[in-house]
């Protein structure tokens, strides 16, 4: 009778081990697919030429950029830059600052960002002496939804002025570029890391290596208005001018009358800056979206911790403490693999907070794992 009981017990443990193994393998497969999304390595770049007028339409995963660097010409005025954009926003943004235009020097951060928050224009320039690492200015209500607007940002040593349809709309008491000028790549419709996509239309972009004055800005607005607001005025002395009048293809030419770089519009969505395990305080947001992502990252690894710890204690008769330690370590290593792989997935981001939450989730799952060890027949199991 005792031998029969032991055989039943062994059969039960073997069956439990098989079920746990199958559930664990299925869970691992689902987690890897969810974390990596293999199709995400190559997705279509959502930038389309407009048919009714010159311009580009940027979608959810869109980006355009120069392969070469914009370099300030010798003798250009110190701190001087003017950015002119004919733009139409297709939505308002409550979270983050989607990047309309970025000047990126190839280093760890963006030198200059022109973006949107709600329907406001936001301009940020890198400044290591500032508390947040950047200074900020802009113009309120400068980007009403589905309205074509001419934005002109004129900056020099005496400060920065933002013009909306030829009229001043905001000011900053600091220049946007250093006195030594700037060497940077131009990125449109997104950040270099691909994590700040903007949706809307760009009808033209012009950049000058000088600060335009109010009369010239007003004159260019009148010219733009008379052209139907879909064509940017000529600018032979500009560094670059993109009129987006090609209508097709994977590039937009620079029509400023110099040898400045053309703009690449890749068929496949590409990112220029790969960020590895972004620190938690750099991507933290106090909103429902961030809280939801944190919950998914924590809860998503609980099944792994539970199943692996249970399997180790049942199938290998491992002591609970060691089984828990191995399950948590396995959760950490799997999360690390996924986060490092996500560096190369354009639509994902590699974040330290995800790694921490995944590991904590695996540990939480082990709390519910029960030991498969048994005592003599008729006695209670030890948990």
N, C-alpha and C positions, 0 to 999 in steps of 0.2 A: 504493500500500500504506500509505504514511504517512497519506494523507488518510482512508483507510478506518479506520485505527486511531484517528485523532482523532474521527471520527464516532461510533465505538463508545464512545469515552471520554466524549464529550458526552452521548450517549444514556444511558450509565451514570450520569453525574452528575445528569442531569435526573430519571431514575427515582429515584435516591437522594434528591434534593431533595423530590420528591413524597411519597415514603414518610416522610421525616422530618417534612414539613409535616403530613401526616395523623396521624402518631403524636403530634406536639406538640399539635395541636388536640384530639385525644382525651384526652390527658393533662391538658390545661387544663380540659376539661369535667369530668373525674372529680375533679380537685382542688377545683374550685369547688363541685361538688355535695357532696363530702365535708366541705368546710370550712364551708359555709353551711347545708346541710340545709334547703331551703326550707320543708318542713313544720314545722320547728322554730320558725318565727315564731309560729305559733298552735297550741298544743297544749292539750289538756284539763287543767284544774286537778284534780289527783288528791286531792280532799278530798270525802269522802262522809259523809252523815248515817248514824249507826247506827240500826238498826231495832229491836234488842232492848232498847235503853235510850237515854237522852239521851246525846249525845256526837258527836264528829267523828272520822273515821278519816283519817289523813294517809298518802298514798302517796308514790311516788318523786318526783313533781313536784307538790308540793302547797304551798299557802300561804293564809293568811287574815290580815287586817290591818284596823286602824282607818283610816278616811279622815282623821279628825280627830285632834288631839293630846290625850293625857292630860296635864292640867295640875294640879300640886299646888295644893290650895286654900290661900287665905291663912290664916295662923295654924297651919298644919300643923307638927308637930315637926320640928326640923332633922334632916336625913339619914335621915328615917324612911320605911320602906316595908316592907310584908309582901306576899309573893306566895304564893298558895295554888293548887295544881294537883292535880286528880285525874287520874292519868295511867297509861297502860299502854304500855310499850315492846314493839314486836314483834320487835326484833332487837338484837344487840350490835354495836358499831362499833369496829373496830380502828384505823381511819384517820380523822383529822379529828375535829371536835366538831360533829355535827349539832345545829342549833338547835331546841329545843322552844319557847322563848319568848324574844323579843328586844324590848328597848325601844330605839328608834332615833330620834335627834333630827333626822334629815334631813341630817346632816353626813356627813363622809367615813367615819366608823366608828360602830360600835354602842356605845351607852352601857352597856348591860347585856345579857348573854347568859346564858341558862340552857340548857345543852345536855347531851349524853350522850357519854361515851367508854367503850367496852366496856359494863359495866353500872353504871358510876359516874355520879353527877350532878356536873356541872361548872358553876360559876358564875364568870363573868368580868365585871369592871367596868373601864371605861376609866380609866386613870391615866397621864398623860403623864410623871410622874416615875418610873414603874416601868421596869425595863430592857426589858421586852417591850411596853410601852405599855398594859398592863392588869395588874390584880391578880386572883388566882384563889383560889377556895375550892370547897367542894363536900361530897359525902358518898359514901363508898365503898359499893359494892354496893346502892345505893339504888334501882336500876331493874332488878330481875330480870325476865327475859323473860316476857311474857304474864301479868303479875301487876299487878292494880290497886293503886296506891299513892297515898297522899295526901302530897304534898310541900309543906311550908310553909317559906318563907324569910323570916325576920324580921330586919330590919336597922335600925340606928340609929347615933347618934354613938359608942356604946360597942362597936360591932362587929356581926357578923352570926352568926346561928345557923340551921342547917339542921335541920329536923325531918322525920323519916320516920315516918309513921303516928303522929304526936303525940309522938314521942320524939326528943331531940337526936341528930343523926347526924353533924354536922360544924360547925366554927366557923371564923370569920375575924376577925382583929383590926382590921378596917377596915369603914367603911360602904359601902353599894353606890351611894348617890346623894350628890350634893354638898349642902352645907348650905343652898344656895339652892333646893333642890327640883329638879324636873325637868319638862320639857315634851317629850313624846316620843310617837311612834306605837307601838302594840303590834303585833308581828308574831308569828304562831304557825306552827309547823311548818316553818320555814325561816328563812334570813337575808334581809335586805332585798334583797340582790343575787341571791338564788335559788340560791346555790352551796352551801348547807349543809342539804339536806333531811333531815328526820327522819321516821321511820316509826313509827306507833303510834296510840293512841287518846287523845284528851283528852275527859274527861267534864265538866270544869268548870274555870274559871279565875276567881279573885277577887284583886283588888289593893286594898290599903288604903294610905292616906297616913299610916300610923302603924305603930309596931312593936308587934305583939301579944306579950303575955307568955305564959309557959309554961302557966298555968292556962287561959287563953282558948284557946290552941292545942290543949291536951288536950281541952277541952270540944267544940271544933269537930270534932276527930277522932272523938269518941264519937258526935256527931250525924251525921257523914258515914257512919260505920260502921252506925248504926242505920237509915239511909236506904237501905242496900243498896250503898253505895260507888259508885253511879251518879249520885247527886244531891249537888251541893254545898250546904252549909247556907246559909240566908238570911244576908244581910249588908247591912242597910239603910244602914250608915255607910261602906260601901266606896266607892272611886272607881268601880270597875267590877266587875261580876259577870256572867259568861257561863255560863249553865247548859246551853246547847245542847239545849234541850228543844223547839225548833221542829219538828225532824224533817224539814224540807225548806226549799227556798229558797236564796237567795244572800246571806243575812245572818243574823246572830245578835244579838239585842237585848241591851242592857245592862239587867239587872234589879236594879241596886243601889239604886234609888229616887231617882236623880238624873238629870241630863241628860247624863251621860257618853256618849261615842261608842259606837255600835254597831259590830259587827264585820262586815266585808265578806268574802264567800267567792266570789271571782269564778269564772265558768264557764270562762274561758280563763286559763291560768297566766300570771300577771303578776309582774314584778319591780319593786321600788321604787327601787333604787339601781343605777345603771349605772356599772360600773367600766371604765376605759379603760386598756389595757396595764399590767396589774398588774406591779409590779417583781418580778424573779426571786426575790429573797430573801424575798418575802412569801408566795409560794405554793410554795416548795420543800419537798419531803417526801422523806425517806430511806426509800422503800419501793418495792416491785415495780411498783405501779401508776404511780407518777411516772416510774420508769425506762422503763416500757413506752411511756408517752405521749411521753417525750423521744425515744426511738428512732424512733417513728412520725413525729414531726415532722421529725426529721433525714432519715431515709431517704425520706420521702414527697416531698421536693423534689429529690432527686437526679435522677430522670428528667427533670424540667424543665431543670435545668442541663445535663445531657448532651445532650438533644435540641436545645435552643435554640442552644447553642454549636456543635454539629455542623452545624446548618442554616445558621447565619451563616457558618461557614467554608466550607461546601460550596456553598450557593446563591449567596452574595454575595461569595465569595472574600475574606472579611474576615480580617485578621491575627488570629492566635490570641489575643494579649493583649487586643485590643479586643473580640473575640467573647466571651471569658471575662468581661470587665468588664460587658458588656451583659447577659449571661445572669444574672450574680449580681445586678445591679441589677433586672432583671425579676423574679427570685425574691423579692427584698426588697419590691418594690412590690406584687406579688401577695399576699404574706403580709400586708403592711400593710393592704391592702384587706379581706382575709378577717378579720383581727383586729378592725378597726374595725367591720365589719358584725356580728361576733359580739357586740358590745356590746348589740345590740338583739334577740339571740336568747336567750330565757330559759334554755335548756338548755345554752348554751355560755358560755365565759368568755374575755375578751380579755386575753392575757398577753404580756408582753415576752419571756419566755423562749421562747415559741413563735416569735415573730418572729426571734429570734436563731438558733434551731435551724433554722428553715426556710431562712434565708439561708445558713447554713453548709452545709446540705444541698445547696442549689443550687450552691454553690461546689465541693463535693466531686464533684458530678456532672460538672462541666466537666473534671475531671481525666481522665475516661475518654473525652472527646470527641476525635476525631481530625480533623485538617485534611483538607479535600477537595481541596486544591491538588495538582497533579501536575506532575512534571517532564517531560522529553522522553520519548517512547515508549521503553520498555525500561529506563528508569531507575527507581530506587526512589521511592516517594512520600515527601513530607516530612510528618512528624507533629509 
